[in-house]
Amino acid sequence: MSLMKQIGGLLGWLALSFIVAAIGGWGSANAPVFYRELMLPEWAPPAWLFGPVWTTLYTMMAIAAWLVWREYGFSGLAKRALQVNLVQLGLNMLWSWLFFAWYLGAVSFVEIILLWCAIVATIVLYWRLNRAAAILMLPYLVWVSFAMFLNYSIWQLNPYVL
């Protein structure tokens, strides 16, 4: 594969990742105000932390997908892995809308469990293709695991809001 095609592919995966981030961001436009008004568990992170963490994670997700695509294209197991990756990106995007825009605590909790499963499936498939790609997804899995417990806790602490 030519260097230009590799660079174009990386830029494409980064663009896709940050388009997902932007669409999810529209759904969480009121998140800073909403988050401050919620009852939070003592272990909840400050609102300012989410932006840098998500920026880092979206970049790592894009690089992971690019590593798989660069090595295998869209064929065989790589096609399946990249399709599952697209599913998890879609679920990621939807969660912000469910929780921050539509205030659906229970639905967002069920959805984040599905997201977690899709991330695990992506990691398992990536592991079979490119271990570096799988490893790049691990911080995302850890963060979403934390977010899942945070989602549940906030939903339980704010039953009349969520």
C-alpha positions in Angstrom: 0.0 0.0 0.0 1.4 3.4 -0.9 2.3 5.9 1.7 -0.3 8.3 0.4 -3.0 5.7 0.7 -1.9 4.9 4.2 -2.0 8.6 5.2 -5.4 9.0 3.5 -6.7 6.0 5.4 -5.5 7.3 8.7 -7.1 10.7 8.0 -10.3 8.9 7.1 -10.4 6.9 10.3 -9.6 10.0 12.3 -12.3 11.9 10.5 -14.9 9.2 11.1 -14.0 9.0 14.8 -14.2 12.7 15.3 -17.5 13.0 13.3 -18.9 10.5 15.8 -17.5 12.6 18.6 -19.1 15.7 17.1 -22.5 14.2 16.7 -22.3 12.8 20.2 -21.1 16.2 21.4 -24.3 17.8 20.0 -26.3 15.5 22.2 -24.3 16.4 25.2 -24.1 20.2 24.5 -25.8 20.9 27.9 -23.7 18.3 29.7 -21.6 20.7 31.8 -24.6 22.4 33.2 -26.7 19.2 33.6 -23.8 17.4 35.2 -23.3 20.1 37.8 -27.0 19.9 38.7 -27.1 16.2 39.3 -26.5 14.4 42.5 -23.2 12.6 41.8 -21.4 9.8 43.6 -18.3 10.9 45.6 -16.0 9.2 43.1 -17.4 11.0 40.0 -14.7 12.8 38.0 -14.9 16.6 37.5 -16.7 17.6 34.3 -13.6 19.1 32.7 -11.9 15.7 32.6 -14.3 14.2 30.0 -13.1 16.3 27.1 -9.4 15.4 27.2 -10.2 11.8 28.0 -12.6 11.4 25.1 -10.3 13.2 22.7 -7.5 10.8 23.5 -9.8 7.7 23.3 -11.3 8.7 19.9 -7.8 9.2 18.5 -6.7 5.8 19.8 -9.9 4.1 18.4 -9.1 5.7 15.0 -5.5 4.5 15.0 -6.6 1.0 16.0 -9.0 0.8 13.1 -6.4 2.2 10.8 -3.9 -0.5 11.9 -6.3 -3.3 11.0 -7.4 -1.6 7.8 -3.8 -0.9 6.7 -2.8 -4.5 7.1 -6.0 -6.3 5.8 -8.2 -3.8 4.1 -11.9 -4.6 4.2 -11.6 -8.4 3.6 -12.2 -11.5 5.7 -12.0 -11.2 9.5 -10.9 -7.6 9.2 -14.2 -6.6 7.5 -16.1 -8.2 10.4 -13.8 -6.5 12.9 -14.2 -3.1 11.3 -18.0 -3.6 11.0 -18.2 -4.3 14.8 -16.0 -1.3 15.3 -18.6 0.8 13.4 -21.4 -0.6 15.6 -19.5 0.4 18.8 -18.9 3.8 17.3 -22.7 4.2 16.6 -23.5 3.0 20.2 -21.0 5.4 21.6 -22.6 8.3 19.7 -26.1 7.3 20.8 -25.2 7.2 24.5 -24.7 10.9 24.8 -28.1 11.6 23.3 -29.8 9.1 25.5 -28.3 10.4 28.7 -27.7 14.1 28.2 -30.3 15.1 25.6 -33.2 12.8 26.3 -32.6 12.1 30.0 -33.2 8.4 29.7 -31.2 7.0 32.6 -32.4 3.4 32.4 -32.2 3.2 28.6 -28.7 4.8 28.6 -27.6 2.2 31.1 -28.8 -0.7 29.0 -27.2 0.9 25.9 -23.9 1.4 27.6 -23.9 -2.3 28.5 -24.4 -3.0 24.8 -21.6 -0.6 24.0 -19.3 -2.4 26.4 -20.1 -5.7 24.7 -19.4 -4.2 21.3 -16.0 -2.9 22.5 -15.1 -6.3 23.9 -16.1 -7.9 20.6 -14.0 -5.3 18.7 -11.0 -6.0 20.9 -11.3 -9.8 20.5 -11.5 -9.5 16.7 -8.6 -7.0 16.6 -6.5 -9.3 18.8 -6.7 -12.0 16.1 -5.6 -9.5 13.5 -3.3 -6.9 15.1 -2.4 -7.0 18.7 -1.4 -3.3 18.8 -4.8 -2.4 17.6 -6.4 -4.4 20.3 -4.2 -2.9 23.0 -5.0 0.6 21.8 -8.7 -0.2 22.6 -8.1 -1.3 26.2 -8.1 2.2 27.7 -11.4 2.8 26.0 -12.8 -0.4 27.5 -11.6 0.7 31.0 -13.1 4.2 30.6 -16.5 2.8 29.4 -16.5 0.3 32.3 -16.1 3.2 34.6 -18.7 5.2 32.7 -21.1 2.3 33.0 -20.9 2.4 36.8 -21.1 6.1 36.8 -24.2 6.0 34.5 -25.9 3.5 36.9 -25.0 5.5 40.0 -26.2 8.8 38.6 -29.4 7.3 37.3 -30.1 5.8 40.8 -29.2 9.0 42.6 -31.4 11.1 40.3 -34.6 9.0 39.6 -36.8 12.0 39.0 -34.4 13.6 36.5 -33.3 10.5 34.7 
